[in-house]
Amino acid sequence: MQGKKRDLRRWFGITNVFPLAALAAFAVLAVVAVALGMPSEAHADHGGVYAVCPDPIEEGNTGSIGVRRSGHKIKSAFFFTDHRYHTADGDDYVEYHGFKVQSSGGESTLRAPIVTKEDTLPEHDETFAIGFWDDDVWHHCVVTIEDDDAPEIVHVSIASQPLDRYAYHNGDAIDIAVDFDQKVDAGADANLALYLGDEDDSTWRGASYEAGSGTRSLIFRYLVQPEDFDDDGIKVAAAATGDDRSPAYGFGGDIFAEGTDVPVEYGHEGVTGGWKQKVDGRPYVQETRIISSPSDGWSAYRANEVLEVSMRFDTDVVVDGDVSVELHLGVVDYNWDGVIREADYLRGSGTDTLTFGYTVRPGDMDTEGVGIVLGTEESGFAGAGTIKAKGTDVERNPYYLGTGHQAKHKVDARPPAVSSIRFTSRPANGDAYAAGEDITVEVTFDERVVRKGSLSLELDIGGVARQATVEASATLTSSVFRYVVQGGDTDMDGIGISANSLSASGGGVYDSAGNAADLGHPVVVADSSQRVATG
């Protein structure tokens, strides 16, 4: 036996049996071996002797190797370690150069400790051999040391926000930040799994590595496609590391500890984006505006004029069927009853700009300016048709941002009307007008008006028609008409004004929108305080 031991020393190049310090450190372990988990048996080698091998041992932990002989107790054995043809070396485990383990009671399995050393360097799983000689036969186990220093993910978050604070749109970037506890390098093919849609109908999307290699934080980016839609927020898929230390799911490609080819620990629990991380890849309206103007320089649209709305999308779109845009027309003090109007599609299919038009109806009125209703998934574009990104089959209509009151686009389809006619003069003597006196009548309209051409008002003085002409200094809402009493004019019952006695020549009366005033009015009965006596 002693000769065999010397031969072993020569075979391993060993000159000492075992360092005294190591023997002291493992004196307690010499009889009772410590194992992590259930060891798995190696095959029987020779003479019924088995080497009982350990499961992989995590770096810095202890396992054991066992010696078993069928039907016999084992009293002692000498153990040797070897790193030839293996990746581990003496810095990774405690070396044995003939370490003797013996039993006090003759156990059926004799165990020797396997001690691995902790370091802070990320490494691949490493191997070495440990075994014993029996009757010139080498029984051994190949031990795997699992490295526990690979970079680990400490936080995953969605680092971007939708530009419009509503949703990511076609071409927008969704950025995911993955933070590690050490610096890492990302391969060009690294990607991260995202899911769009609800839980029952989610769609996988891959976010590609964008930036951060050489730091502790990597950015992965996904550019939204036209068919993407997620109304409750994008999700980052959970991830795990496979048995071969490649990503089992959640990641693709390679991420390593900085400056090495040691894979990271890929595991994380995933992220739910929430309502602030919606995705809506449908065509996006980038600009909404009213492109028409009231005709002839007037301040408001009149009945039968067309108010046109332009919508510029982020991509070319195609209109299929009847589609319209909803307008607010006539909102007063937040009273929304009866204020919705629909502007129907006019032109632009196949381009990035669509035009819609609304023909003003008689009676429409909006003194603050028409507004465009906010378009959402539930409201906005009306009609049974669709608007699709050119070349796609996405059936959901796009949404668009609305506007408030557009002050330059007022609507006035109600013509001015006479609201009152009254005498504003009195006879100088308090009884009856004499020749040469002025009779004045004020005609008031129900809104501000502009007078073009000349106006006259016919007075009934004693059954004779007399024309009162309008003064040049008419106000915006009323006009004063004057008649100078002539000799022979007599009306002892008082002056009257027949119905519809107001007339225009060479023009008319208009409101600011250009609506011609309705000059009709009821009878002004004879007024005894307006008598005329010139005889």
C-alpha positions as CSV (number, residue, x, y, z in Angstrom):
1,M,0.0,0.0,0.0
2,Q,2.8,2.3,0.8
3,G,4.4,1.7,-2.6
4,K,1.1,2.4,-4.3
5,K,0.9,5.7,-2.5
6,R,4.3,6.7,-3.7
7,D,3.3,5.7,-7.2
8,L,0.3,8.0,-6.9
9,R,2.4,10.8,-5.8
10,R,4.6,10.4,-8.8
11,W,1.5,10.1,-11.1
12,F,0.1,13.4,-9.7
13,G,3.5,15.0,-9.3
14,I,2.8,15.2,-5.5
15,T,5.5,15.3,-2.9
16,N,3.4,15.9,0.2
17,V,0.5,13.8,1.4
18,F,-1.7,16.8,2.5
19,P,-1.0,20.3,3.8
20,L,-1.2,20.4,7.6
21,A,-3.3,23.5,7.5
22,A,-5.8,21.8,5.2
23,L,-5.8,18.7,7.4
24,A,-6.6,20.9,10.4
25,A,-9.4,22.7,8.5
26,F,-11.0,19.4,7.5
27,A,-10.3,17.3,10.6
28,V,-14.0,17.5,11.6
29,L,-15.0,16.5,8.1
30,A,-12.7,13.5,7.9
31,V,-15.3,11.1,9.3
32,V,-18.7,12.6,8.5
33,A,-18.9,14.0,5.0
34,V,-21.1,17.0,4.3
35,A,-23.3,16.9,1.1
36,L,-25.6,19.4,-0.5
37,G,-28.6,17.6,-1.9
38,M,-28.9,13.9,-2.7
39,P,-25.7,12.6,-4.4
40,S,-26.1,10.6,-7.6
41,E,-24.2,7.3,-7.9
42,A,-21.5,6.9,-10.4
43,H,-21.2,3.6,-12.3
44,A,-19.5,0.7,-10.5
45,D,-15.9,0.5,-11.6
46,H,-14.0,-2.5,-10.3
47,G,-14.6,-5.1,-7.7
48,G,-18.0,-3.7,-6.7
49,V,-16.5,-0.3,-5.7
50,Y,-18.7,2.7,-6.5
51,A,-17.8,6.4,-6.5
52,V,-20.8,8.3,-5.3
53,C,-20.7,11.7,-7.1
54,P,-22.2,15.0,-6.0
55,D,-24.7,17.3,-7.8
56,P,-23.2,20.5,-9.1
57,I,-21.8,22.6,-6.2
58,E,-22.4,26.4,-6.0
59,E,-19.2,28.4,-5.8
60,G,-18.1,28.8,-2.2
61,N,-20.2,25.8,-0.9
62,T,-19.3,22.3,0.1
63,G,-20.3,18.9,-1.3
64,S,-19.0,15.4,-0.9
65,I,-17.7,12.4,-2.8
66,G,-18.5,8.9,-1.5
67,V,-16.8,5.5,-1.6
68,R,-19.1,2.5,-1.6
69,R,-18.2,-1.2,-1.8
70,S,-21.1,-3.6,-2.3
71,G,-21.6,-5.7,0.8
72,H,-18.6,-4.4,2.6
73,K,-17.8,-1.5,4.9
74,I,-15.2,1.0,4.0
75,K,-12.6,1.9,6.6
76,S,-10.5,4.5,4.8
77,A,-9.6,6.0,1.5
78,F,-7.1,8.5,0.1
79,F,-8.5,11.2,-2.2
80,F,-6.9,13.2,-5.0
81,T,-8.0,16.2,-7.1
82,D,-7.0,16.9,-10.7
83,H,-7.7,19.9,-13.0
84,R,-6.0,18.5,-16.1
85,Y,-8.4,18.6,-19.0
86,H,-10.9,20.6,-16.9
87,T,-11.7,24.3,-16.6
88,A,-11.2,24.8,-12.9
89,D,-7.9,25.1,-11.1
90,G,-6.5,25.2,-7.6
91,D,-7.9,28.7,-7.1
92,D,-11.4,27.4,-7.4
93,Y,-11.4,24.5,-4.9
94,V,-9.4,22.9,-2.1
95,E,-6.9,20.5,-3.7
96,Y,-6.3,17.0,-2.3
97,H,-2.9,15.3,-2.7
98,G,-3.7,12.1,-0.9
99,F,-6.2,13.3,1.7
100,K,-7.0,10.4,3.9
101,V,-10.5,9.9,5.2
102,Q,-11.3,7.0,7.6
103,S,-14.2,5.7,9.4
104,S,-14.5,5.0,13.1
105,G,-17.3,2.5,12.7
106,G,-16.9,1.1,9.2
107,E,-19.7,2.8,7.4
108,S,-21.0,1.3,4.2
109,T,-20.3,4.7,2.4
110,L,-17.3,6.7,3.3
111,R,-17.5,10.4,2.3
112,A,-14.9,13.1,1.8
113,P,-15.7,16.8,1.6
114,I,-15.4,18.8,-1.6
115,V,-14.8,22.4,-0.8
116,T,-15.1,25.1,-3.5
117,K,-13.7,28.7,-3.1
118,E,-15.7,31.9,-3.5
119,D,-14.5,34.7,-5.7
120,T,-16.0,37.8,-7.2
121,L,-15.2,37.1,-10.8
122,P,-18.0,36.2,-13.2
123,E,-17.0,32.8,-14.7
124,H,-18.6,29.9,-16.6
125,D,-19.5,26.8,-14.6
126,E,-16.1,25.0,-14.1
127,T,-15.2,21.4,-13.6
128,F,-12.4,19.4,-12.0
129,A,-12.0,15.7,-11.0
130,I,-11.8,14.1,-7.6
131,G,-11.3,10.4,-6.9
132,F,-9.5,7.6,-5.3
133,W,-7.5,4.5,-6.2
134,D,-8.7,1.0,-5.5
135,D,-6.7,-2.1,-6.6
136,D,-4.9,0.0,-9.3
137,V,-8.3,1.3,-10.6
138,W,-9.0,5.0,-10.6
139,H,-12.5,5.8,-9.4
140,H,-13.5,9.4,-9.7
141,C,-16.2,12.1,-10.2
142,V,-16.2,15.1,-12.4
143,V,-17.4,18.0,-10.2
144,T,-19.2,21.0,-11.6
145,I,-18.7,24.3,-9.8
146,E,-21.7,26.7,-10.5
147,D,-20.6,30.3,-10.6
148,D,-22.8,32.6,-8.5
149,D,-21.1,35.9,-9.6
150,A,-22.9,36.4,-12.9
151,P,-24.6,39.8,-13.2
152,E,-28.2,39.7,-12.1
153,I,-31.2,41.9,-13.1
154,V,-32.2,44.2,-10.3
155,H,-34.9,46.2,-12.0
156,V,-36.9,46.3,-15.3
157,S,-39.0,49.3,-16.2
158,I,-40.6,51.0,-19.2
159,A,-38.4,54.1,-19.7
160,S,-40.4,55.9,-22.3
161,Q,-43.7,57.7,-22.3
162,P,-46.1,58.3,-25.2
163,L,-45.4,61.7,-26.9
164,D,-49.1,62.7,-26.7
165,R,-49.5,61.3,-23.2
166,Y,-52.3,59.0,-24.6
167,A,-50.7,56.1,-26.5
168,Y,-47.6,55.1,-28.6
169,H,-48.4,55.4,-32.3
170,N,-47.0,53.9,-35.5
171,G,-43.3,54.5,-35.6
172,D,-43.0,55.6,-31.9
173,A,-40.3,54.1,-29.8
174,I,-41.0,52.1,-26.7
175,D,-37.9,51.9,-24.5
176,I,-37.4,49.3,-21.8
177,A,-34.6,49.8,-19.3
178,V,-33.0,46.6,-17.7
179,D,-30.7,47.3,-14.8
180,F,-28.0,44.9,-13.5
181,D,-25.9,44.7,-10.4
182,Q,-22.7,44.7,-12.5
183,K,-21.6,46.1,-15.8
184,V,-22.6,44.1,-18.8
185,D,-22.0,43.8,-22.5
186,A,-24.9,43.1,-24.9
187,G,-24.6,41.3,-28.2
188,A,-26.0,43.0,-31.2
189,D,-28.7,40.3,-31.5
190,A,-29.9,40.7,-27.9
191,N,-33.7,41.3,-27.6
192,L,-36.4,41.5,-25.0
193,A,-39.9,40.0,-25.2
194,L,-42.9,42.3,-25.0
195,Y,-46.6,41.5,-25.2
196,L,-49.3,43.7,-26.7
197,G,-53.1,43.3,-26.3
198,D,-55.2,41.8,-23.5
199,E,-54.4,38.6,-21.7
200,D,-56.7,36.5,-23.9
201,D,-55.3,37.8,-27.1
202,S,-51.8,39.1,-26.6
203,T,-49.2,39.3,-29.3
204,W,-45.4,38.8,-28.9
205,R,-43.1,41.6,-29.9
206,G,-39.3,41.8,-29.7
207,A,-37.6,44.9,-28.4
208,S,-34.0,45.0,-29.9
209,Y,-31.0,46.1,-27.9
210,E,-30.5,49.8,-28.4
211,A,-27.8,51.1,-26.0
212,G,-25.9,50.8,-22.7
213,S,-23.3,48.1,-23.3
214,G,-20.4,48.5,-20.9
215,T,-22.7,49.9,-18.2
216,R,-25.2,48.5,-15.6
217,S,-28.2,49.5,-17.6
218,L,-29.3,48.3,-21.1
219,I,-32.0,49.9,-23.2
220,F,-34.2,47.8,-25.5
221,R,-36.4,49.5,-28.1
222,Y,-39.5,48.5,-30.1
223,L,-40.9,50.6,-32.8
224,V,-44.7,50.5,-33.0
225,Q,-46.3,49.0,-36.1
226,P,-49.6,50.0,-37.7
227,E,-51.4,46.9,-36.5
228,D,-50.3,47.2,-32.9
229,F,-52.9,47.9,-30.3
230,D,-53.0,47.6,-26.5
231,D,-55.7,49.5,-24.6
232,D,-54.5,48.5,-21.1
233,G,-50.8,49.0,-21.4
234,I,-47.9,47.1,-22.9
235,K,-46.3,44.3,-20.9
236,V,-42.7,43.1,-20.5
237,A,-42.6,39.3,-20.5
238,A,-41.1,37.5,-17.5
239,A,-37.7,35.9,-18.2
240,A,-35.7,32.9,-17.0
241,T,-32.3,31.3,-17.4
242,G,-32.0,27.8,-19.0
243,D,-29.9,24.9,-17.7
244,D,-27.2,25.9,-20.2
245,R,-27.3,29.5,-18.9
246,S,-28.8,30.8,-22.1
247,P,-32.1,32.6,-21.9
248,A,-35.0,30.1,-21.5
249,Y,-37.6,32.7,-22.3
250,G,-38.0,36.5,-22.1
251,F,-34.7,37.3,-23.8
252,G,-33.0,36.4,-27.0
253,G,-29.4,36.7,-28.1
254,D,-26.6,37.1,-25.6
255,I,-25.8,39.4,-22.6
256,F,-22.5,38.9,-20.8
257,A,-20.6,40.1,-17.8
258,E,-18.5,43.0,-19.0
259,G,-15.3,42.0,-20.7
260,T,-16.2,38.2,-20.5
261,D,-18.3,35.7,-22.3
262,V,-20.0,34.7,-19.0
263,P,-23.8,34.9,-19.5
264,V,-25.9,37.0,-17.1
265,E,-28.7,35.6,-15.0
266,Y,-31.7,36.5,-17.2
267,G,-34.5,36.0,-14.7
268,H,-37.0,38.7,-13.9
269,E,-40.7,38.8,-13.1
270,G,-41.9,41.0,-16.0
271,V,-43.6,44.4,-16.0
272,T,-47.1,45.6,-16.7
273,G,-47.2,49.0,-18.2
274,G,-50.6,50.2,-17.1
275,W,-52.9,52.8,-18.6
276,K,-50.1,55.3,-19.2
277,Q,-48.4,52.9,-21.6
278,K,-51.1,52.2,-24.1
279,V,-50.2,51.3,-27.7
280,D,-52.3,52.5,-30.7
281,G,-50.6,51.8,-34.0
282,R,-53.5,52.9,-36.0
283,P,-52.9,55.9,-38.4
284,Y,-52.4,58.9,-36.2
285,V,-53.8,62.3,-36.9
286,Q,-50.9,64.7,-36.4
287,E,-52.7,67.9,-37.3
288,T,-56.4,68.8,-37.3
289,R,-57.5,72.2,-38.6
290,I,-60.3,74.0,-40.3
291,I,-59.1,75.0,-43.7
292,S,-62.1,77.0,-45.1
293,S,-63.1,80.6,-44.4
294,P,-66.4,82.4,-44.5
295,S,-67.1,83.7,-48.0
296,D,-66.6,87.3,-49.2
297,G,-64.7,88.4,-46.2
298,W,-67.6,88.1,-43.8
299,S,-67.0,87.1,-40.2
300,A,-69.1,83.9,-40.1
301,Y,-70.3,81.1,-42.2
302,R,-73.8,81.5,-43.5
303,A,-76.4,78.9,-44.5
304,N,-75.3,76.6,-47.4
305,E,-71.7,77.5,-47.0
306,V,-69.3,74.5,-46.5
307,L,-67.0,74.4,-43.5
308,E,-64.0,72.1,-44.3
309,V,-61.9,70.2,-41.8
310,S,-58.4,68.9,-42.8
311,M,-56.7,66.0,-41.0
312,R,-53.1,65.2,-41.7
313,F,-52.1,61.6,-40.7
314,D,-48.7,60.1,-39.9
315,T,-49.0,57.8,-43.0
316,D,-51.1,57.5,-46.1
317,V,-54.6,56.3,-45.4
318,V,-57.5,54.8,-47.4
319,V,-61.1,55.6,-46.8
320,D,-63.6,52.8,-47.3
321,G,-67.3,53.7,-47.0
322,D,-69.0,56.6,-45.2
323,V,-66.9,58.3,-42.6
324,S,-67.4,61.6,-40.9
325,V,-66.0,63.9,-38.3
326,E,-68.1,65.3,-35.4
327,L,-68.1,69.0,-34.7
328,H,-69.4,71.1,-31.8
329,L,-71.5,73.9,-33.2
330,G,-73.4,76.3,-30.9
331,V,-72.1,75.3,-27.4
332,V,-73.3,77.9,-24.9
333,D,-72.5,77.7,-21.2
334,Y,-71.5,74.0,-21.6
335,N,-75.0,73.1,-22.8
336,W,-74.2,70.2,-25.2
337,D,-77.8,69.5,-26.3
338,G,-78.2,69.6,-30.1
339,V,-74.7,70.9,-30.8
340,I,-73.2,67.9,-32.6
341,R,-72.8,68.2,-36.4
342,E,-71.2,65.7,-38.8
343,A,-68.7,66.8,-41.4
344,D,-68.7,64.1,-44.1
345,Y,-65.6,62.8,-46.0
346,L,-64.9,64.8,-49.1
347,R,-61.5,63.9,-50.6
348,G,-57.9,62.7,-50.0
349,S,-58.1,58.9,-49.8
350,G,-54.7,57.3,-50.6
351,T,-52.8,60.3,-49.3
352,D,-51.8,61.4,-45.8
353,T,-54.5,64.2,-45.7
354,L,-58.2,63.8,-45.6
355,T,-60.8,66.6,-45.9
356,F,-64.2,66.6,-44.4
357,G,-67.0,69.1,-45.0
358,Y,-70.2,70.3,-43.2
359,T,-72.8,72.4,-45.1
360,V,-74.2,75.0,-42.7
361,R,-77.9,74.7,-42.2
362,P,-80.3,77.7,-41.9
363,G,-80.6,78.6,-38.2
364,D,-77.1,77.3,-37.2
365,M,-75.5,79.7,-34.8
366,D,-72.1,79.7,-33.1
367,T,-70.8,83.0,-31.9
368,E,-67.7,81.6,-30.3
369,G,-66.5,79.4,-33.1
370,V,-66.9,75.8,-34.2
371,G,-64.9,73.1,-32.3
372,I,-63.9,69.6,-33.4
373,V,-64.9,66.7,-31.1
374,L,-62.1,64.6,-29.6
375,G,-61.9,61.3,-31.5
376,T,-61.5,58.2,-29.3
377,E,-62.0,54.4,-29.8
378,E,-65.7,55.0,-28.9
379,S,-66.4,58.3,-30.5
380,G,-64.9,60.7,-33.1
381,F,-65.0,59.3,-36.6
382,A,-68.6,58.4,-37.3
383,G,-70.3,56.5,-40.1
384,A,-70.2,52.9,-41.1
385,G,-66.9,53.1,-43.1
386,T,-63.3,52.8,-42.1
387,I,-60.0,54.6,-42.4
388,K,-57.0,52.2,-42.7
389,A,-53.3,52.7,-43.1
390,K,-52.5,52.2,-46.7
391,G,-51.5,48.6,-47.4
392,T,-52.9,47.3,-44.1
393,D,-56.1,45.7,-43.0
394,V,-56.4,47.1,-39.5
395,E,-60.2,47.6,-39.1
396,R,-60.1,50.0,-36.1
397,N,-60.7,53.6,-37.1
398,P,-58.0,56.0,-36.0
399,Y,-58.6,58.5,-33.2
400,Y,-57.7,62.2,-33.3
401,L,-57.2,65.1,-31.0
402,G,-60.1,67.6,-30.8
403,T,-60.0,71.3,-30.6
404,G,-61.7,74.0,-28.6
405,H,-63.7,76.9,-30.1
406,Q,-62.1,78.2,-33.3
407,A,-62.8,81.9,-33.0
408,K,-62.1,82.5,-36.7
409,H,-64.8,80.0,-37.7
410,K,-68.0,81.3,-36.3
411,V,-71.4,80.3,-37.8
412,D,-74.3,82.6,-38.3
413,A,-77.1,81.2,-40.4
414,R,-79.9,83.4,-38.9
415,P,-80.8,86.6,-40.8
416,P,-81.3,89.8,-38.7
417,A,-84.9,90.8,-38.1
418,V,-86.7,94.0,-37.1
419,S,-87.3,93.9,-33.4
420,S,-89.0,97.2,-32.9
421,I,-90.2,100.5,-34.6
422,R,-90.9,103.5,-32.5
423,F,-91.4,107.3,-32.8
424,T,-88.6,109.2,-31.1
425,S,-89.9,112.8,-31.8
426,R,-92.7,114.9,-30.3
427,P,-94.6,117.9,-31.7
428,A,-93.0,121.2,-30.6
429,N,-96.3,122.6,-29.3
430,G,-97.1,119.3,-27.6
431,D,-100.2,118.8,-29.7
432,A,-99.4,118.4,-33.4
433,Y,-96.5,118.8,-35.8
434,A,-96.4,121.9,-37.8
435,A,-94.8,122.4,-41.3
436,G,-91.0,122.2,-41.2
437,E,-90.8,120.0,-38.0
438,D,-89.0,116.7,-38.0
439,I,-90.7,113.4,-37.5
440,T,-88.1,110.8,-36.4
441,V,-88.6,107.0,-36.2
442,E,-86.1,104.5,-34.8
443,V,-86.0,101.0,-36.4
444,T,-84.1,98.5,-34.2
445,F,-82.8,95.0,-35.3
446,D,-82.2,92.0,-33.2
447,E,-78.5,92.0,-33.8
448,R,-75.7,94.2,-35.1
449,V,-76.1,95.1,-38.8
450,V,-74.4,96.8,-41.6
451,R,-76.4,99.0,-43.9
452,K,-75.5,99.1,-47.6
453,G,-77.3,101.4,-50.1
454,S,-80.3,103.5,-49.0
455,L,-83.3,102.7,-46.8
456,S,-86.7,104.3,-46.5
457,L,-89.6,103.9,-44.2
458,E,-93.1,104.8,-45.5
459,L,-95.3,106.8,-43.1
460,D,-99.1,107.0,-43.2
461,I,-100.0,110.7,-42.7
462,G,-103.7,111.2,-43.0
463,G,-104.0,108.4,-45.6
464,V,-101.1,109.8,-47.7
465,A,-97.8,107.9,-48.0
466,R,-94.8,109.9,-47.0
467,Q,-91.2,108.5,-47.2
468,A,-88.9,108.9,-44.2
469,T,-85.2,108.5,-45.2
470,V,-82.5,107.0,-43.0
471,E,-79.9,109.1,-41.4
472,A,-76.2,108.5,-42.1
473,S,-75.4,108.2,-38.4
474,A,-77.2,104.9,-38.0
475,T,-75.9,102.7,-35.1
476,L,-74.9,99.1,-35.3
477,T,-78.2,97.9,-34.1
478,S,-80.7,100.6,-35.0
479,S,-81.4,103.2,-37.7
480,V,-83.2,106.6,-37.4
481,F,-85.5,107.6,-40.2
482,R,-86.5,111.3,-40.7
483,Y,-89.4,113.1,-42.4
484,V,-89.8,116.9,-42.6
485,V,-93.5,117.9,-42.4
486,Q,-94.7,119.5,-45.5
487,G,-97.4,122.2,-45.9
488,G,-100.8,120.5,-46.3
489,D,-99.9,117.4,-44.3
490,T,-102.8,116.7,-41.9
491,D,-103.5,113.7,-39.6
492,M,-105.7,114.4,-36.6
493,D,-105.8,110.7,-35.6
494,G,-102.0,110.4,-35.4
495,I,-99.3,109.0,-37.8
496,G,-99.4,105.2,-38.5
497,I,-97.0,102.8,-40.2
498,S,-98.4,100.0,-42.3
499,A,-96.9,96.5,-42.1
500,N,-93.7,95.9,-44.1
501,S,-93.2,99.6,-44.9
502,L,-89.4,99.3,-44.6
503,S,-87.6,99.1,-48.0
504,A,-84.1,99.2,-49.4
505,S,-82.7,100.3,-52.7
506,G,-79.2,99.9,-54.0
507,G,-78.2,97.4,-51.2
508,G,-79.7,96.2,-48.0
509,V,-79.2,95.5,-44.3
510,Y,-76.8,92.6,-43.4
511,D,-75.4,91.1,-40.3
512,S,-71.6,90.5,-39.8
513,A,-71.9,87.1,-41.5
514,G,-73.5,88.7,-44.6
515,N,-77.0,87.4,-43.9
516,A,-79.6,89.8,-45.5
517,A,-81.9,91.2,-42.9
518,D,-85.6,90.3,-43.0
519,L,-87.1,93.8,-43.4
520,G,-90.7,92.7,-42.6
521,H,-92.4,94.1,-39.6
522,P,-96.0,94.4,-38.2
523,V,-98.3,97.4,-38.3
524,V,-97.5,100.4,-36.1
525,V,-101.0,101.7,-35.2
526,A,-101.8,105.4,-35.4
527,D,-100.6,107.3,-32.3
528,S,-102.6,110.2,-31.2
529,S,-99.5,111.8,-29.7
530,Q,-98.1,112.0,-33.3
531,R,-100.8,114.2,-34.9
532,V,-100.0,116.6,-37.8
533,A,-101.7,119.9,-38.4
534,T,-100.3,122.4,-40.9
535,G,-103.5,124.3,-42.0
